[in-house]
Amino acid sequence: MAGDTLGTTPSQTVGPFFALSGGILWEDGPEVVGADEPGAIVVHGRVLDGNGDPVPDAVVETWQADSQGRFDHFDDSRGESTSFRGFGRCGTDPEGRYWIRTVKPGTLPTPDGATEAPHIDVTVLARGLLNRVVTRIYFPEEQEANAADPVLSTVDAGRRGTLIAAADSGGYQFDIRLQGDDETLFFAV
């Protein structure tokens, strides 16, 4: 072996350790609102890798405005929000499935007086990701608002579909593809 050189060993992330010692998951994490909340919806889907295989150990976090477009945050001075929390967190199961019970958000004002279409902001943490990835979920019945959205309108038309959920009998389905031909569009934040 003298004189032979070995190639660089690929790096590998350690973990995830989401569930150890309480980790970052908690019992009501996916419950942004209770099941009895008027207008409650369920957003559900799968986190998939570049081969289309489920990612069984990802965490999906969501944050959003309430149905009136207000945030549950002291910086939002447009009035008090409802009992809704605005933040959800769900670990994926062995099939890569996640779900969040929430309300459909209202439109949001922008600093220049325009509005953003109803959407849910999403962060994904998973093995193999050195940094979180961030995306948005838009709603299919909001075509007019989606067309005028200042963020969505900057996305290449061929990729916009990766940001729009599909309505189904369980609420809205939004699969998150981390790589590959149908990769979900992720934002640099």
C-alpha positions in Angstrom: 0.0 0.0 0.0 3.0 2.3 0.2 2.5 5.2 -2.2 -1.2 4.7 -2.5 -3.4 7.6 -1.6 -6.9 7.4 -0.4 -9.7 9.7 -1.4 -11.4 12.1 0.9 -13.9 10.5 3.2 -17.4 12.0 2.6 -18.7 14.0 5.5 -21.8 12.8 7.3 -24.1 14.6 9.7 -24.6 13.2 13.2 -28.1 12.5 14.3 -30.8 13.4 14.2 -31.5 13.3 17.9 -35.0 14.9 17.7 -36.6 12.6 20.3 -33.8 12.0 22.8 -34.3 13.4 26.3 -37.4 15.3 25.3 -35.7 16.5 22.1 -37.4 19.1 20.1 -40.7 17.3 19.7 -43.6 17.7 22.2 -47.0 16.2 22.4 -49.1 19.0 21.0 -46.5 20.0 18.4 -48.7 19.5 15.3 -51.8 21.0 17.0 -51.6 24.7 16.1 -55.3 24.7 16.9 -57.6 22.1 18.5 -59.7 19.8 16.5 -62.8 21.7 17.6 -61.6 25.1 16.3 -64.0 26.6 13.8 -62.3 26.4 10.3 -59.6 23.9 11.4 -57.8 22.2 8.6 -55.2 19.5 8.4 -52.1 20.0 6.2 -50.4 16.7 5.7 -47.8 15.1 3.4 -44.6 13.2 3.2 -41.0 14.3 3.2 -39.1 12.5 0.5 -35.4 12.2 -0.5 -33.9 12.5 -3.9 -34.8 8.9 -4.8 -38.5 9.5 -3.8 -37.9 7.4 -0.6 -39.5 8.6 2.7 -37.4 10.4 5.2 -38.5 8.8 8.5 -36.7 11.1 10.8 -37.3 14.7 9.6 -39.0 17.5 11.5 -41.4 19.8 9.8 -42.0 23.2 11.4 -44.7 25.6 10.3 -45.5 29.2 11.3 -48.2 31.4 9.9 -50.8 34.1 10.5 -54.3 33.4 11.7 -57.4 33.5 9.5 -57.5 37.3 9.8 -53.9 37.6 8.7 -52.6 38.4 12.2 -49.6 36.8 13.9 -49.5 35.6 17.5 -46.6 37.8 18.2 -46.0 41.0 20.1 -44.6 42.8 17.0 -48.0 42.4 15.2 -49.9 45.4 16.4 -53.0 44.9 14.3 -55.0 43.5 17.2 -55.1 40.4 19.3 -55.1 37.0 17.6 -57.4 34.2 18.5 -56.3 31.3 20.7 -54.4 30.0 17.8 -50.6 29.5 18.4 -49.2 30.1 14.9 -46.4 27.5 15.3 -46.5 23.8 14.7 -43.9 21.1 14.7 -44.2 17.4 13.6 -41.7 14.7 13.3 -42.2 12.3 10.3 -43.2 8.7 10.8 -41.4 5.7 9.2 -43.2 6.5 5.9 -42.1 10.1 6.0 -45.6 11.4 6.8 -46.2 14.6 8.8 -49.4 16.6 9.6 -50.3 19.9 11.1 -53.8 20.9 12.3 -54.2 24.7 11.8 -56.5 27.3 10.2 -56.1 28.6 6.7 -54.3 31.9 7.1 -55.6 35.2 5.8 -53.8 37.5 3.4 -50.9 39.5 4.8 -50.1 43.2 4.3 -46.7 44.0 2.9 -44.7 47.2 3.9 -45.5 48.8 0.5 -49.3 48.3 0.8 -49.7 45.2 -1.3 -50.7 41.8 0.1 -49.2 38.4 0.2 -51.5 35.4 -0.6 -52.5 33.1 2.2 -49.6 30.8 2.9 -47.8 28.8 5.6 -44.1 29.1 6.1 -42.2 25.8 6.5 -38.9 24.7 7.8 -37.6 21.2 7.3 -34.8 19.6 9.4 -33.5 16.2 8.5 -30.6 13.9 8.3 -28.1 14.9 5.6 -29.1 18.6 5.8 -26.4 20.7 7.3 -28.8 23.6 7.4 -32.5 23.8 7.5 -34.5 24.3 4.3 -37.3 26.8 4.1 -40.3 26.8 1.8 -44.0 28.0 1.7 -47.3 26.3 1.3 -49.8 28.2 -0.9 -53.5 27.1 -1.4 -54.9 26.0 -4.7 -58.2 27.9 -4.5 -56.4 31.2 -4.2 -55.4 31.6 -7.8 -55.9 35.4 -7.9 -54.1 36.1 -4.7 -51.3 33.6 -5.7 -50.9 35.4 -9.0 -50.4 38.7 -7.2 -48.2 37.4 -4.4 -44.9 39.3 -4.4 -42.9 36.2 -3.4 -44.6 33.6 -5.5 -44.6 35.8 -8.6 -40.7 35.9 -8.5 -40.6 32.1 -8.7 -40.0 30.5 -12.1 -43.5 29.5 -13.5 -42.3 25.9 -13.9 -41.4 25.6 -10.2 -44.5 27.4 -8.7 -46.4 24.1 -8.5 -44.0 22.8 -6.0 -45.3 25.4 -3.6 -49.0 24.8 -4.0 -50.8 22.2 -1.9 -53.5 19.9 -3.3 -56.9 19.9 -1.7 -58.1 16.5 -0.7 -60.6 14.8 1.6 -58.2 15.0 4.5 -57.5 18.8 4.1 -54.5 19.8 2.0 -51.7 17.5 0.9 -48.2 19.0 0.6 -45.3 16.7 -0.1 -41.8 18.0 0.4 -39.2 16.6 -2.0 -35.7 17.4 -0.7 -34.0 16.7 -4.1 -34.7 15.3 -7.5 -36.7 16.3 -10.6 -39.7 17.5 -8.6 -37.7 19.1 -5.8 -39.7 21.5 -3.7 -38.5 25.1 -4.2 -36.6 26.3 -1.2 -35.8 29.9 -0.3 -32.5 31.3 0.8 -33.2 33.0 4.1 
